[in-house]
Amino acid sequence: MTAQDGREHQGLADRRARSFSESFKCLFKPSRSRGASPSNVTRLPYRSSSSSPKRNSEPPRRSTISAQLDPKAPSVWQHTYTLRRCSPGMPKLFKHAGSEASNSPTRRRSRSNKKEEAKNESPGSFGSTSNDFRGTQGLRSRSSSNSSCDGSNGTTTSSESHWAMDSLLDHSDNDVIPYRGSNKDVLNARDKVPDDFIDSYEEDALHRATSYPISLPPKQLYHEGLYTIRSHTDGKSLKSLPRFAGADLTCIIEQDGFKVYEDGSHEHNVKVMEIVTKLEKSESLPVHRQGSLSKPKLGIALSGLFKHHKDECDIENALSLLPNENGSETNHKKQATDQSCDKNGKGDSNSIPPTQNKKDYLKIVNPDASLGDDELKLINSLSSKIHTSLQHYLHEKNLKPAACAREEAPTFQESYGHPVGTVGAGAYGEVKVCARSRTDSDIPPFQTYHDDKFIYYAVKELKPKTNNDLERFCTKITSEFIIGHSLSHYHKNGQKPAPNILSVFDILESSSSFIEVMEFCPAGDLYGMLVDKSKSKGRLHPLEADCFMKQLLHGVKFMHDHGIAHCDLKPENILFYPHGLLKICDFGTSSVFQTAWERRVHTQKGIIGSEPYMAPEEFVNGEYYDPRLIDCWSCGVVYVSMVLGHHLWKVASREKDISFDTFCKETTRTKEFKVFEELKHVNSELAPTRKIALYCIFQWEPKKRISIDKLLGMQWMKHTNCCLIYESS
Ligand SMILES: Nc1ncnc2c1ncn2[C@@H]1O[C@H](COP(=O)(O)OP(=O)(O)OP(=O)(O)O)[C@@H](O)[C@H]1O
């Protein structure tokens, strides 16, 4: 190669590198220039439907904030905040800093070996109050839909700031009177962590079962022959779930279907959605109403963009936007290509980059990254198709893909069946469950929920909200699909997909919307589970919460190992199978912090996620942070919500939330936080190491916070019995 050749080659590589990084910036980190301003922050209340397992009285779910905060722009949030209601009798776990805390016996550390061991795990003490929380003045308070607001400017009254405990699990019964106490009342409110964790079981047996080091039964005991696997859980990833129906083990704890056996193993029994239980009893699928999935509902204003015409092809005739398995393009692609060909036969300029140019691509330095050459091609191809479709819609020239469908491709209906109910609602549409009858050609293992008769799929319908939203919409669905798809189809280097990541199968286009097809989780989400628990005044058993936490951390670790941070971990995005298999979903706001061509981890800035779960550094204007550490913080908030049944604060900003400020002051002054100190665990050996882990997670200075990897290596997680067996643990 001559010097000039070399320079040209280098120049080409540089240009590609720039275009890759721009492409990724655009796709995964919407910049201001692309219209992502704080005013784009949106919130959709949960829309219940008759077929939905959620009841009308269910408290509103947390919306995701996915805008970059512009430090200079006036920060007016359109995000509405529903005031959390506390019943007068609800626990108030804070007490005033400086009162009894410093003399509390709980402060006196025991000198026992176990505690010493736990102490040794501590990475250091908490940061000082001098910790600079700049820039939160940029965040105005939000208007509230059912709260007291001081007029139209959206600022909240002082009573809002008195909500020390932001109860996740509102008691929505009519007779619950919102707590309107003063600051002092709230801060002085003492509440003992209830002792009712420990039920009526034999203490000795429990101690044996939960003391560590615990020896799990040898792996061969998990053989299907010994443990009964229910018909609907014989999916591939569920094979490893231990079931004890056939084993002669005494159950020593039973709480709401969660059972712990004398050898320390346990069994979850998460409530299955009504839609599924009904369907399981029926012999055939309900009579199908054509077009039921695609029909726009009243109240979804699409500004006339997506008019539903009766004669239009509906979603069940939607066509996949993905290339066929053999690499050839889908029918839809052919159709789009036909349309985009000009008279001279020139093709679509945005088509997949030709493979002969592969040598010009940047060198792969991080083969573990989820985003590599293949994904980049898919991103280019998908975003080009989505853009084209949106332009067609904009000018009301519908593609009518079904009308042009070619014979060889299976229809939506053939692949995924038809809708049988609604399971949730997101920012851009509803999530439905589709079911189809099993046929002889369906050979297990399946990557989604199924029973003897049917195979189920979750189908997310995605429609832009307004004409101005198209760019953001395109980014959201492309990143959501690509990230979910690449994580759930991870076969690089012979690795298997992670059991705790929701599989994303397909993205299709109908005449009126885009449709993402995913694995279906029949037991719903953690949010619903916690709401149900709160209604019976219960909460998750700590051993159950620990198992879920371990699965959550393993799922997040998998994402981090492949260059992706979730950035919106919250109970609504954590789904379950009936036997407790946990799946992380919703990659719409996930961040690619490292691609296959990068060795460096990218930091990011701005607010992303859902308020109570966001880490403090996100609220500091202009500050760049490591997205992996915000995931770790969110996992901590999720865990605390599981074991306490409510949030510790509603927003991790000292200026905005007195509860968070109290936490910071208390931990700075006393190096302890009363809630963590008093948190009980059935296993007295695990309690101290869990406490240390919580302190390590809730370090408000990100550089002192523990990583997910290290958290999994702590005694707490190492000795947590999990119903999935991970190779690394
Ligand atoms: N695969 C699935 N199986 C079962 N339920 C699901 C599935 N996917 C989503 N849901 C339900 O639908 C709800 C909304 O889904 P999701 O969070 O993916 O929507 P979204 O548009 O990304 O929401 P947002 O952006 O507001 O967080 C979830 O909280 C969950 O209850």
The ligand as an SDF file (V2000), in Angstrom:
LIG
                    3D

 31 33  0  0  0  0  0  0  0  0999 V2000
  -43.2830   -8.7320   27.7250 N   0  0  0  0  0  0  0  0  0  0  0  0
  -44.1980   -8.3520   28.5940 C   0  0  0  0  0  0  0  0  0  0  0  0
  -44.9050   -9.2590   29.2940 N   0  0  0  0  0  0  0  0  0  0  0  0
  -45.8300   -8.8690   30.1890 C   0  0  0  0  0  0  0  0  0  0  0  0
  -46.1200   -7.5700   30.4540 N   0  0  0  0  0  0  0  0  0  0  0  0
  -45.4460   -6.6200   29.8020 C   0  0  0  0  0  0  0  0  0  0  0  0
  -44.4640   -6.9510   28.8300 C   0  0  0  0  0  0  0  0  0  0  0  0
  -43.9370   -5.8060   28.3320 N   0  0  0  0  0  0  0  0  0  0  0  0
  -44.5640   -4.8060   28.9650 C   0  0  0  0  0  0  0  0  0  0  0  0
  -45.4680   -5.2720   29.8400 N   0  0  0  0  0  0  0  0  0  0  0  0
  -46.3380   -4.4630   30.7000 C   0  0  0  0  0  0  0  0  0  0  0  0
  -46.5780   -3.2210   30.0570 O   0  0  0  0  0  0  0  0  0  0  0  0
  -46.0620   -2.1410   30.8350 C   0  0  0  0  0  0  0  0  0  0  0  0
  -45.5200   -1.0620   29.9120 C   0  0  0  0  0  0  0  0  0  0  0  0
  -44.4830   -1.6020   29.1280 O   0  0  0  0  0  0  0  0  0  0  0  0
  -43.1560   -0.7950   28.8150 P   0  0  0  0  0  0  0  0  0  0  0  0
  -42.5460   -0.3020   30.1000 O   0  0  0  0  0  0  0  0  0  0  0  0
  -42.2800   -1.6280   27.9650 O   0  0  0  0  0  0  0  0  0  0  0  0
  -43.7450    0.4220   28.0020 O   0  0  0  0  0  0  0  0  0  0  0  0
  -43.0050    1.7940   27.6800 P   0  0  0  0  0  0  0  0  0  0  0  0
  -43.6920    2.4270   26.5290 O   0  0  0  0  0  0  0  0  0  0  0  0
  -41.5730    1.5350   27.4870 O   0  0  0  0  0  0  0  0  0  0  0  0
  -43.2470    2.5910   29.0070 O   0  0  0  0  0  0  0  0  0  0  0  0
  -42.4230    3.8470   29.5170 P   0  0  0  0  0  0  0  0  0  0  0  0
  -41.5660    4.3110   28.3890 O   0  0  0  0  0  0  0  0  0  0  0  0
  -43.4890    4.8140   29.9230 O   0  0  0  0  0  0  0  0  0  0  0  0
  -41.6280    3.3240   30.7010 O   0  0  0  0  0  0  0  0  0  0  0  0
  -45.0260   -2.7700   31.7500 C   0  0  0  0  0  0  0  0  0  0  0  0
  -44.8830   -2.0370   32.9530 O   0  0  0  0  0  0  0  0  0  0  0  0
  -45.6110   -4.1540   31.9950 C   0  0  0  0  0  0  0  0  0  0  0  0
  -46.5500   -4.1240   33.0420 O   0  0  0  0  0  0  0  0  0  0  0  0
  1  2  1  0
  2  3  1  0
  2  7  2  0
  3  4  2  0
  4  5  1  0
  5  6  2  0
  6  7  1  0
  6 10  1  0
  7  8  1  0
  8  9  2  0
  9 10  1  0
 10 11  1  0
 11 12  1  0
 11 30  1  0
 12 13  1  0
 13 14  1  0
 13 28  1  0
 14 15  1  0
 15 16  1  0
 16 17  2  0
 16 18  1  0
 16 19  1  0
 19 20  1  0
 20 21  2  0
 20 22  1  0
 20 23  1  0
 23 24  1  0
 24 25  2  0
 24 26  1  0
 24 27  1  0
 28 29  1  0
 28 30  1  0
 30 31  1  0
M  END
$$$$
